[in-house]
């Protein structure tokens, strides 16, 4: 191998190296290689794709640049060490944070801010080496077996199956949006005439479990709906299909039907005009409540308020 290829090879984990050696070096089939490595065929295909991607990505990078980071790059020493640990040594995220040598990095709010600042410096740099490193980090984060960047910086994952977990949270959430909020969205966004796009609202108040809603096409409306994580479709049939799929989410039975559902759901949401923006958002109950401007009281607070009438009633009898 050439020197730059040796540098790329050293960036691979032992498992990734074994994958390339057995499949490409020995000419074994993917199924046979997966069996030898003790992995399911699906997981092996993911490993194979990552190994091939990383070897080419690092080979291309080290062909142009002699090392990972440019001398004089506008980065803090702790961030440089974090990159060395994450990318060159392939340490776990916690190990890479410790490798950074800055005790404040242990706290998530601190390392998130510091990573963001350093990534912004790379992105704003006029030096090609810095720009290439920025692209390398973003791609590494997409393809690695775990994320090394804060959520706000992350590009969509290279592995579609990873999105299912957050979309399960999203779909369950859509089924528990209060009726008054659904009616509010209908009142505010339903457009009677003119050029429209379409969204689908899911609720038990509708006869079929969902309602197709024509909405305006202005930038303001698109931004507001996107901030609420509501998919917008140009095609009416796509929006109808989305509403139907989401309304029937809890009817999924066998694993086989689940696989079909997610394959169709992934293909469907990619047709939304705001897919790229929403796909990179965090889908937790807290962020969804915030997006829909719903203020749910903590359970201890609700229980405490529920006890008060009893206490006052008891005092009255005394």
C-alpha positions in Angstrom: 0.0 0.0 0.0 1.0 3.6 -0.5 1.8 5.7 2.5 -1.5 7.6 2.4 -3.3 4.2 2.2 -1.4 2.9 5.2 -2.5 6.0 7.1 -6.1 5.4 6.1 -5.8 1.7 7.1 -4.6 2.7 10.6 -7.7 4.8 11.1 -9.9 1.7 10.8 -11.0 -0.5 13.7 -9.8 -4.1 13.9 -13.3 -5.2 12.9 -13.4 -2.9 9.9 -10.0 -4.1 8.8 -11.1 -7.8 9.1 -14.2 -7.0 7.1 -12.2 -5.6 4.2 -9.6 -8.4 4.4 -12.1 -11.2 4.4 -14.5 -9.8 1.8 -12.2 -8.1 -0.6 -8.8 -9.7 0.1 -10.0 -13.3 0.4 -13.0 -12.9 -1.9 -15.5 -14.3 0.5 -19.2 -13.6 0.2 -20.9 -11.1 2.5 -22.9 -13.9 4.2 -19.8 -16.1 4.7 -17.8 -13.1 6.1 -20.6 -12.2 8.4 -20.8 -15.8 9.7 -17.0 -15.8 10.3 -17.2 -12.5 12.2 -20.2 -13.7 14.2 -22.6 -11.0 12.9 -26.0 -11.1 11.4 -26.0 -10.4 7.6 -27.7 -7.0 8.1 -25.2 -5.8 10.7 -22.3 -7.1 8.6 -23.5 -5.1 5.6 -23.5 -2.0 7.7 -20.0 -2.7 8.9 -18.8 -3.4 5.4 -20.3 -0.2 4.1 -18.7 1.8 6.9 -15.3 0.1 6.4 -15.3 0.8 2.6 -16.5 4.4 3.1 -13.8 5.1 5.8 -11.0 3.5 3.9 -11.7 5.6 0.7 -12.5 8.7 2.7 -9.3 8.6 4.7 -7.2 7.6 1.7 -8.5 10.6 -0.3 -7.8 12.9 2.7 -4.3 11.7 3.4 -3.4 11.8 -0.3 -3.9 15.5 -0.1 -2.8 16.2 3.5 0.1 14.7 5.5 -1.7 14.7 8.8 -5.2 15.0 10.2 -4.9 18.6 11.4 -3.1 21.5 9.8 -0.3 23.1 11.9 -1.7 26.4 12.9 -5.4 25.4 12.4 -7.7 27.7 14.4 -8.6 25.0 17.0 -8.1 24.6 20.7 -5.6 22.0 21.9 -8.4 20.1 23.7 -10.5 19.9 20.5 -7.5 18.7 18.5 -6.9 15.9 21.1 -10.6 15.1 20.9 -10.3 14.6 17.2 -7.2 12.5 17.5 -8.9 10.3 20.0 -12.2 10.0 18.1 -10.9 9.7 14.5 -7.3 8.4 14.6 -7.4 6.2 17.7 -11.1 5.4 17.3 -11.8 5.7 21.0 -15.3 5.7 22.4 -16.9 9.1 23.0 -16.2 9.1 26.7 -12.6 7.9 26.2 -12.1 10.6 23.5 -13.4 13.3 26.0 -11.0 12.1 28.6 -8.2 12.0 26.0 -9.0 15.7 25.3 -7.4 16.4 28.7 -9.8 19.1 29.7 -11.9 18.3 32.8 -14.7 20.6 31.8 -15.3 18.4 28.7 -16.9 15.9 31.0 -19.9 18.2 31.3 -22.1 17.9 28.2 -23.1 21.5 28.1 -19.4 22.6 28.1 -18.2 20.1 25.5 -21.2 20.8 23.2 -20.3 24.5 23.2 -16.6 24.0 22.7 -17.1 21.5 19.8 -19.6 23.9 18.2 -17.2 26.8 18.4 -14.3 24.8 16.9 -16.4 23.4 14.1 -17.6 27.0 13.3 -13.9 28.1 13.1 -13.1 25.3 10.6 -16.2 26.0 8.5 -15.3 29.8 8.3 -11.6 29.2 7.6 -10.3 30.1 4.1 -7.7 27.4 4.2 -8.5 24.3 2.0 -7.0 21.9 4.6 -9.3 23.3 7.3 -12.3 23.0 5.0 -11.4 19.4 4.1 -11.1 18.6 7.8 -14.5 20.0 8.4 -16.0 17.8 5.7 -14.1 14.8 7.0 -15.4 15.3 10.5 -19.0 15.7 9.3 -18.8 12.5 7.2 -17.1 10.6 9.9 -19.8 11.5 12.3 -22.5 10.4 9.8 -20.9 7.0 9.2 -19.4 6.1 12.6 -21.1 3.6 14.8 -21.8 6.4 17.3 -22.0 10.2 17.0 -19.1 12.5 18.0 -20.8 15.8 17.3 -23.6 17.6 19.2 -27.0 16.9 17.8 -27.4 20.4 16.3 -24.3 19.9 14.1 -25.1 16.4 12.9 -25.9 15.7 9.3 -28.5 12.9 8.7 -27.2 9.5 9.6 -25.9 7.3 6.8 -27.9 4.4 8.3 -31.6 4.7 7.8 -32.4 2.2 10.5 -31.1 4.6 13.1 -33.8 7.1 12.5 -36.5 4.6 13.5 -36.0 5.2 17.2 -36.6 8.9 17.1 -39.4 8.5 14.7 -41.1 6.1 17.0 -41.1 8.9 19.6 -42.4 11.3 16.9 -45.3 9.0 15.8 -46.4 8.2 19.3 -46.3 11.9 20.1 -48.6 12.8 17.1 -51.3 10.5 18.6 -51.3 12.4 21.9 -51.5 16.0 20.8 -54.5 17.6 22.6 -57.7 18.1 20.6 -57.7 21.8 21.2 -54.3 22.1 19.6 -55.5 20.2 16.6 -58.5 22.5 16.2 -56.2 25.5 16.6 -53.9 24.3 13.8 -57.0 23.8 11.6 -58.3 27.3 12.3 -54.9 29.0 11.7 -53.5 27.1 8.7 -56.5 25.8 6.6 -56.4 27.7 3.3 -59.7 27.8 1.4 -58.4 28.8 -2.1 -55.4 29.6 -4.2 -52.1 27.8 -4.4 -51.7 25.3 -1.6 -49.5 22.6 -0.2 -50.7 19.8 2.1 -50.2 18.6 5.7 -52.0 15.8 7.6 -53.1 16.1 11.2 -53.7 13.0 13.2 -56.4 12.8 15.9 -59.3 10.7 17.0 -61.6 13.6 16.4 -61.4 12.9 12.7 -63.5 10.1 11.1 -60.6 8.3 9.6 -58.0 9.2 12.2 -56.5 11.9 10.2 -57.4 15.1 8.3 -55.8 16.4 5.1 -55.2 20.2 5.5 -54.5 22.6 2.6 -52.0 25.2 3.7 -50.5 28.3 2.2 -47.2 28.3 0.4 -45.6 31.4 2.0 -42.2 31.2 3.6 -43.7 32.3 6.9 -46.2 29.4 7.0 -43.5 26.9 5.8 -41.2 28.0 8.6 -43.8 27.9 11.3 -45.0 24.4 10.3 -41.4 23.2 10.0 -40.6 24.5 13.5 -43.6 22.4 14.7 -42.0 19.4 12.9 -45.0 19.1 10.6 -44.2 17.6 7.2 -45.4 19.6 4.2 -46.1 17.9 0.9 -46.6 19.4 -2.6 -48.6 16.3 -3.7 -52.0 15.8 -2.1 -51.8 12.0 -2.4 -48.4 11.9 -0.5 -50.0 13.9 2.3 -53.0 11.6 2.4 -50.7 8.6 2.5 -48.7 10.1 5.3 -51.8 10.7 7.3 -53.0 7.2 6.7 -49.7 5.6 7.7 -49.4 7.6 10.9 -53.0 7.0 11.9 -52.4 3.3 11.6 -49.0 3.2 13.3 -50.3 1.3 16.3 -51.8 -1.4 14.1 -48.4 -2.7 13.1 -48.4 -6.4 14.0 -45.6 -8.7 12.9 -41.9 -7.7 12.5 -42.3 -8.2 8.7 -45.1 -5.7 8.5 -43.0 -3.4 10.7 -40.2 -3.5 8.2 -42.6 -2.7 5.4 -44.0 0.2 7.3 -40.7 1.8 8.0 -39.4 1.3 4.5 -42.5 3.0 3.2 -42.5 5.7 5.9 -38.8 6.6 5.2 -39.5 6.8 1.4 -42.6 8.9 2.1 -41.2 11.6 4.4 -38.3 12.2 2.0 -40.9 13.6 -0.4 -41.8 16.4 2.0 -40.4 19.8 1.0 -39.1 20.3 4.6 -37.7 16.8 5.1 -34.0 17.9 5.4 -34.8 20.5 8.0 -37.0 18.2 10.1 -34.8 15.1 9.8 -32.0 16.8 11.6 -34.1 17.9 14.5 -34.3 16.2 17.9 -37.5 14.2 18.5 -37.9 14.0 22.3 -41.1 14.7 24.1 -39.6 17.8 25.6 -38.6 19.3 22.2 -41.9 18.3 20.7 -43.9 20.0 23.5 -41.8 23.1 22.9 -42.4 22.9 19.1 -46.2 22.7 19.7 -46.0 25.2 22.5 -47.6 22.7 24.9 -46.8 23.1 28.6 -47.4 19.9 30.4 -47.1 20.1 34.2 -44.7 17.7 36.0 -46.5 14.7 37.6 -45.3 15.6 41.1 -46.9 19.1 40.7 -50.2 17.7 39.4 -50.3 15.2 42.3 -49.5 18.0 44.8 -52.3 20.1 43.5 -54.6 17.1 43.7 -53.9 16.7 47.4 -54.6 20.2 48.4 -58.4 20.1 48.3 -58.3 17.0 50.6 -56.1 18.8 53.0 -58.2 21.9 53.1 -61.3 19.8 53.4 -59.8 18.0 56.4 -58.9 21.3 58.0 -62.5 22.5 57.6 -63.9 19.5 59.4 -61.5 20.1 62.3 
